[in-house]
Structures are given as C-alpha cells and as structure tokens.
Amino acid sequence: MRVTTNMAVDTLVTNIDRSFERIVRFQTELSSGTRLNKLSDDPAAIERSLGLRGELRNIEQFKKNIDDGTGWLELHEITLADLEGLFIEARGLAVQGASDTVNVSQRRAIGEQIDQFVEHAFSLSQSRFRNRFIYAGTRTSEIPYRLQKAEDGATTGVEPTGPNDGRIERQVGEGTTMQVNVPGSEVFEGENNAFDVLLRLRDALNANEVEGIRASLDEVEQVREHISTVRGVIGARTNRMEITRNVLDRVEVEMTSILSADEDVDLTAAIVNLRQEQDIFQAALATGNTIVPQSLMDFIG
C-alpha cells in the first residue's frame, strides 16, 4: 500500500493529539492530587470510590449522632450525681431531725434546708442540653415540671406539665440505635416520687413529727438507691457509646486508606510520566518537521 503525505500527516496529528491528551491528564492529576478525574480514568476504581465515600459520610453522621447522644448522657450523669448527693445529704439531715436530742426550732431549721433541697431538685429537673429539656421525655421543647406554691410562697408540690416519658434515640450504626435520655417519669415520679418524699420530710420536720421523720428515712434511701441504679444504666450506655465511636474511628481509618490507594496520585510516577510524555511530544513535533518541512504547524492549525 502506498503511504501518501496526507496519511503520514494524519497519523502524525493523531499521535500528537494523543500525546497532548496524556500530558493534560498528568498535569490534571498533579494539580488535583487524584488520578480519578473522570469516569474513563478507571471505572472500577471510581465505583469503589463512590461506595467508600458514601460509607464515610454515613460514619461521619453516626459519629455526630454519638457525640450528641454522649452529650445527653453526660448531662444526665451530672444532674443525677447531684441529685443522688442531695438525697444522701437529706437522709443525714433526717437522721439528725429524728434524734431525741433535737428540739422543735432545730427541726424547723432542718426543714428549711430540706425546702431548699426541693427547690434544687426542681431546678435539676429543668436541665437542658442544647436548649432541650432532658427530663421532659419526648416533649423536649416544653418545661417538664411546675412548682405549686401556697399563698405565702411556700412550695406545696411539684407537678408534671405533661407526660414526661418516651425514648429519645440516636442511630449510631447501620440498624443500631441507642437511647440517650432518661425520662423524668423514671427519675422524679413513680411510687417514690422524689419531690413528694422531700416534701413529706420537710413537713414532718416543720410539724415536729418525729415518727413521720423516721418514716421518711426509708423513703429517702429508696429514692437514692433508685437514682444510683439509673446512674448505672447511664454509665453503661455511655461506655457503649465510647466503644462504638472507637470502632467507627478504626473503620474510618481503614476505609480512608483504601480510598487513598484508589484515588491518590503517585506524585513521583506522575512527574516522571509527565516529563517522558513531554519529551515524546517534542520528538513527535520534531519528526513532523521531516514529514512536512515547510509548514507542519500551519497544517495542524
């Protein structure tokens, strides 16, 4: 077959175009830091990359959920520790008030301290995390409890403003959710209502009813034990959150490593390839001058 000048020129132009495309690709890889800049670069690697990036986004969201849930649990632990300490101190005062060596005025003074405990317990029930009431159950935007006052300003009771129950959960993994709240109904209400126990103790102290004070001792201790049990549940959930986050951290590192292997450019190899391709491109141009010595570049243009 006879090779014409046009055929030689067409072949030369095609080769120069391909060489130039490779130069552009190497330059793009070096400037972007990734070897996957379009689907044709490596379809299989791009599919893996998209899948891994989707998993990494899920992990990031799970970690955010864990951080939010841990915040709820930690605030529960802080308030419950304070509440348990309050009932420990209340029992000590009840023991003191039940003693035969204490007179009427002294019992009333102790009663005033217990009255302050009622106010403090109420303030703990109003605790908020990120402006959400943690003891309101699922009614997180509503105040969970309300003080009842007598005409003289004395506290006569603490009543719920609605049903302070319901679970608040956070998704921490594929198909895995964890409860991050303890409803107020499980802490302050129930058979041994925390507020009522303190109020009965206060009223017995103010009325100088020694038998009533002694009867309150068991009630106060039962509330304290219940709070301690709830704190144990909170601690177990917090530990599980920490373990889950550590697992996610390890999986994230592993996935990021795999993603890097698929996407990241070998800078040294890319620089060498670019220089080689530039040499090839220049050689092709030089060769073109021998094929069409008069005006190769004009022909290409």
C-alpha positions as CSV (number, residue, x, y, z in Angstrom):
1,M,0.0,0.0,0.0
2,R,1.3,3.4,-0.9
3,V,1.7,5.8,2.0
4,T,0.7,9.3,1.0
5,T,1.8,12.6,2.5
6,N,-1.8,13.1,3.8
7,M,-1.8,9.7,5.5
8,A,1.5,10.4,7.2
9,V,0.3,13.8,8.3
10,D,-3.0,12.4,9.7
11,T,-1.1,9.7,11.7
12,L,1.3,12.3,13.0
13,V,-1.5,14.6,14.1
14,T,-3.4,11.7,15.8
15,N,-0.2,10.7,17.7
16,I,0.5,14.3,18.7
17,D,-3.1,14.7,19.9
18,R,-2.9,11.6,22.0
19,S,0.4,12.6,23.5
20,F,-1.0,16.0,24.3
21,E,-4.1,14.4,26.0
22,R,-1.7,12.3,28.1
23,I,0.2,15.5,29.1
24,V,-3.0,17.2,30.1
25,R,-4.1,14.1,32.1
26,F,-0.8,14.0,34.0
27,Q,-0.9,17.7,34.7
28,T,-4.5,17.4,35.9
29,E,-3.5,14.5,38.2
30,L,-0.7,16.6,39.7
31,S,-2.8,19.7,40.2
32,S,-5.8,17.8,41.6
33,G,-3.9,15.3,43.7
34,T,-6.2,12.5,42.4
35,R,-5.9,10.1,39.5
36,L,-9.7,9.8,39.2
37,N,-10.9,13.0,37.5
38,K,-13.4,11.5,35.0
39,L,-15.2,8.2,34.7
40,S,-13.0,6.9,31.9
41,D,-9.8,7.1,34.1
42,D,-10.7,3.9,36.0
43,P,-14.4,2.9,36.0
44,A,-13.9,0.2,38.6
45,A,-11.9,2.4,41.0
46,I,-14.4,5.2,40.6
47,E,-17.3,2.8,41.6
48,R,-15.3,1.7,44.6
49,S,-14.5,5.3,45.5
50,L,-18.1,6.4,45.3
51,G,-19.2,3.5,47.5
52,L,-16.5,4.2,50.1
53,R,-17.3,7.9,50.2
54,G,-20.9,7.0,50.8
55,E,-19.8,4.8,53.7
56,L,-17.5,7.5,55.1
57,R,-20.4,10.0,55.0
58,N,-22.5,7.6,57.0
59,I,-19.7,7.1,59.5
60,E,-19.4,10.8,59.9
61,Q,-23.1,11.2,60.6
62,F,-23.0,8.2,63.1
63,K,-20.1,9.9,64.9
64,K,-22.1,13.2,65.1
65,N,-25.0,11.3,66.5
66,I,-22.8,9.6,69.1
67,D,-21.3,13.0,70.1
68,D,-24.8,14.4,70.5
69,G,-26.0,11.3,72.4
70,T,-22.9,11.4,74.6
71,G,-23.7,15.0,75.5
72,W,-27.2,14.0,76.6
73,L,-25.9,11.1,78.7
74,E,-23.1,13.1,80.3
75,L,-25.6,15.8,81.4
76,H,-27.9,13.1,82.8
77,E,-24.9,11.8,84.8
78,I,-24.0,15.2,86.1
79,T,-27.6,16.0,87.2
80,L,-28.2,12.6,88.7
81,A,-24.9,12.6,90.6
82,D,-26.0,16.0,92.1
83,L,-29.5,14.6,92.8
84,E,-28.1,11.5,94.5
85,G,-25.8,13.6,96.6
86,L,-28.8,15.7,97.6
87,F,-30.7,12.7,98.9
88,I,-27.6,11.4,100.7
89,E,-27.5,14.8,102.5
90,A,-31.2,14.8,103.0
91,R,-31.1,11.4,104.7
92,G,-28.3,12.7,107.0
93,L,-30.5,15.6,108.0
94,A,-33.5,13.3,108.5
95,V,-31.4,11.2,110.9
96,Q,-30.4,14.3,112.7
97,G,-34.0,15.5,112.8
98,A,-35.2,12.1,114.2
99,S,-32.9,12.3,117.1
100,D,-34.4,12.9,120.5
101,T,-31.7,15.4,121.3
102,V,-33.1,17.9,118.7
103,N,-35.7,20.4,119.7
104,V,-38.6,22.0,117.8
105,S,-36.7,25.0,116.5
106,Q,-33.8,22.9,115.3
107,R,-36.1,20.6,113.4
108,R,-37.7,23.6,111.7
109,A,-34.2,24.8,110.7
110,I,-33.6,21.4,109.2
111,G,-36.9,21.7,107.5
112,E,-35.9,24.9,105.9
113,Q,-32.8,23.1,104.5
114,I,-35.0,20.4,103.1
115,D,-37.2,23.0,101.5
116,Q,-34.1,24.3,99.7
117,F,-33.4,20.7,98.5
118,V,-36.9,20.6,97.0
119,E,-36.1,23.8,95.0
120,H,-32.7,22.4,94.0
121,A,-34.3,19.1,92.9
122,F,-36.8,21.1,90.8
123,S,-34.0,23.1,89.2
124,L,-32.3,19.8,88.2
125,S,-35.5,18.6,86.6
126,Q,-35.4,21.6,84.3
127,S,-31.9,20.8,83.0
128,R,-31.4,21.4,79.3
129,F,-29.0,20.2,76.6
130,R,-28.8,22.4,73.6
131,N,-31.9,24.1,74.7
132,R,-33.9,20.9,75.0
133,F,-35.3,19.7,78.4
134,I,-33.6,16.3,79.1
135,Y,-36.3,15.2,81.6
136,A,-39.3,16.0,79.5
137,G,-39.3,12.7,77.7
138,T,-40.1,13.4,74.0
139,R,-41.6,16.8,74.8
140,T,-38.1,18.3,74.8
141,S,-39.3,21.9,74.0
142,E,-41.7,22.0,77.0
143,I,-41.0,22.5,80.7
144,P,-41.4,19.1,82.3
145,Y,-42.4,20.2,85.9
146,R,-44.1,23.1,87.6
147,L,-43.8,24.3,91.2
148,Q,-47.0,24.6,93.2
149,K,-47.0,27.4,95.7
150,A,-49.2,28.4,98.6
151,E,-50.3,32.0,99.2
152,D,-47.4,32.6,101.5
153,G,-44.9,31.4,98.8
154,A,-44.1,28.1,100.3
155,T,-43.8,25.1,97.9
156,T,-46.7,22.7,98.3
157,G,-45.8,20.4,95.5
158,V,-44.2,19.8,92.1
159,E,-46.4,18.6,89.3
160,P,-45.6,17.4,85.8
161,T,-46.8,19.6,83.0
162,G,-47.5,16.6,80.8
163,P,-46.3,13.0,80.2
164,N,-42.6,13.1,80.8
165,D,-41.9,9.8,79.1
166,G,-40.8,8.4,75.8
167,R,-37.4,7.4,74.4
168,I,-35.0,9.7,72.5
169,E,-32.7,7.6,70.3
170,R,-29.7,8.2,68.1
171,Q,-28.6,6.0,65.2
172,V,-25.0,5.0,65.9
173,G,-24.6,2.4,63.2
174,E,-26.3,0.5,60.4
175,G,-29.5,-0.7,62.0
176,T,-28.3,0.2,65.5
177,T,-29.9,2.9,67.7
178,M,-29.3,3.8,71.3
179,Q,-31.5,5.6,73.8
180,V,-29.8,8.8,75.1
181,N,-32.4,10.1,77.5
182,V,-33.8,9.1,80.9
183,P,-37.4,10.3,81.1
184,G,-38.3,12.4,84.0
185,S,-41.1,9.9,84.8
186,E,-38.4,7.3,85.6
187,V,-36.4,9.6,87.8
188,F,-38.7,12.0,89.7
189,E,-42.1,10.4,89.5
190,G,-43.4,6.9,90.3
191,E,-44.2,5.2,93.6
192,N,-41.5,7.0,95.5
193,N,-41.9,10.4,93.9
194,A,-38.6,12.3,94.6
195,F,-40.4,15.6,95.2
196,D,-43.1,14.2,97.4
197,V,-40.6,12.3,99.6
198,L,-38.7,15.5,100.2
199,L,-41.8,17.5,100.9
200,R,-43.1,14.9,103.4
201,L,-39.8,15.0,105.2
202,R,-39.9,18.8,105.3
203,D,-43.5,18.9,106.5
204,A,-42.7,16.3,109.3
205,L,-39.7,18.4,110.4
206,N,-41.7,21.6,110.5
207,A,-44.5,19.9,112.4
208,N,-42.1,18.3,114.8
209,E,-43.5,14.8,114.0
210,V,-40.6,12.5,115.0
211,E,-42.4,9.4,113.7
212,G,-43.0,11.0,110.4
213,I,-39.4,12.0,110.1
214,R,-38.3,8.4,110.9
215,A,-40.7,7.0,108.4
216,S,-39.2,9.3,105.7
217,L,-35.7,7.8,106.3
218,D,-36.6,4.6,104.3
219,E,-38.3,6.7,101.6
220,V,-35.3,8.9,101.1
221,E,-33.0,5.9,100.9
222,Q,-35.2,4.2,98.4
223,V,-35.1,7.3,96.1
224,R,-31.3,7.4,96.5
225,E,-31.0,3.8,95.6
226,H,-33.2,4.2,92.5
227,I,-31.2,7.2,91.4
228,S,-28.0,5.2,91.8
229,T,-29.5,2.4,89.6
230,V,-30.4,4.9,86.9
231,R,-26.8,6.3,87.0
232,G,-25.6,2.7,86.4
233,V,-27.7,2.5,83.3
234,I,-26.4,5.8,82.1
235,G,-22.8,4.7,82.7
236,A,-23.4,1.5,80.7
237,R,-24.9,3.5,77.8
238,T,-22.0,6.0,77.8
239,N,-19.5,3.2,77.7
240,R,-21.2,1.6,74.8
241,M,-21.2,4.9,73.0
242,E,-17.5,5.2,73.5
243,I,-16.8,1.7,72.3
244,T,-19.0,2.3,69.2
245,R,-17.2,5.5,68.4
246,N,-13.8,3.8,68.7
247,V,-14.9,1.1,66.3
248,L,-16.1,3.7,63.8
249,D,-12.8,5.6,64.1
250,R,-10.9,2.4,63.2
251,V,-13.3,1.6,60.3
252,E,-12.9,5.2,59.1
253,V,-9.1,5.0,59.1
254,E,-9.2,1.7,57.2
255,M,-11.7,3.0,54.6
256,T,-9.8,6.2,54.1
257,S,-6.6,4.2,53.5
258,I,-8.4,2.1,50.8
259,L,-9.8,5.2,49.3
260,S,-6.4,6.8,49.2
261,A,-4.9,3.8,47.4
262,D,-7.6,4.1,44.7
263,E,-7.6,7.8,44.3
264,D,-4.3,9.4,45.3
265,V,-1.7,10.1,42.7
266,D,1.8,8.7,43.0
267,L,3.5,12.1,42.6
268,T,6.9,10.7,41.7
269,A,5.5,8.5,39.0
270,A,3.2,11.2,37.7
271,I,6.1,13.7,37.4
272,V,8.3,11.1,35.6
273,N,5.4,10.2,33.2
274,L,4.7,13.9,32.5
275,R,8.4,14.6,31.7
276,Q,8.6,11.5,29.5
277,E,5.4,12.4,27.7
278,Q,6.6,16.0,27.1
279,D,9.8,14.5,25.6
280,I,7.7,12.3,23.4
281,F,5.5,15.2,22.4
282,Q,8.5,17.3,21.4
283,A,10.0,14.4,19.5
284,A,6.8,14.0,17.6
285,L,6.8,17.6,16.7
286,A,10.4,17.3,15.5
287,T,9.5,14.3,13.5
288,G,6.7,16.2,11.9
289,N,9.2,18.7,10.5
290,T,10.8,15.9,8.5
291,I,7.5,14.8,7.1
292,V,6.2,18.3,6.2
293,P,9.2,20.5,6.4
294,Q,7.6,23.6,5.0
295,S,4.7,24.2,7.5
296,L,3.8,21.4,9.8
297,M,2.3,23.7,12.4
298,D,0.3,25.6,9.8
299,F,-1.0,22.3,8.6
300,I,-2.1,21.3,12.1
301,G,-3.7,24.7,12.6
